[in-house]
């Protein structure tokens, strides 16, 4: 059982116990659980599957090119086809509707190194989305994680910690989390051993405070 098969089955509403067991035990899938659940609810909404007007594409092309709309016979189109085996296409459509990050981030926070990484410094940029937050980390002075370890990025409020994902090297890191910075204002990075413990370790490397 791999992650793609389990997630596809869940999104299609056909997940059996093995797929559900995988989603519950796989740390990567658990990190994506909020996004998967939101996507599944969108896919279950019948309005998501309504066929657009047969002339929609022609009208959009005409508007972009500022040319008169051509008169053409209706051509049958489907917005999306069956989901089974095509979950990636469905998720792609959801991403289009959700929109891509704008050029300018919605917020920006400095994240200095702690005593565990005194030479590290960086900036976290975030884009608020309808179902969470997309973040990009711009970090300097933090070496690649040692073998058997990964860096983990957290959104926290008091004693409640939400993982935004892991990375091995601080180059071009882009992550997504299903919460907002307004609700979880503390941003920090820990060094985590690769194990089954999902709580933050005591190895706090960088912290917005």
Buried (B, 14 or more C-beta within 10 A) or exposed (E): EEEEBBBBBBBBEEBEEEBEEBBEEBEEBBBBBBBBBBBBEBBEEEEBEEEEEEBEEBEEEBEEEEEEEEEEEEEEEEEBEEBEEBBEEBBEBBEEEBEEBEEEBBBEBEBBBBEBBEEBBBBBBBBBBEBBBBBBBBBEBBEEBEEEBBBBBBBBEEEEBBBBBBBEEBEEBEBBBBBBBEEBEBBBBBBBEEEEEEEBBEBBBBBBE
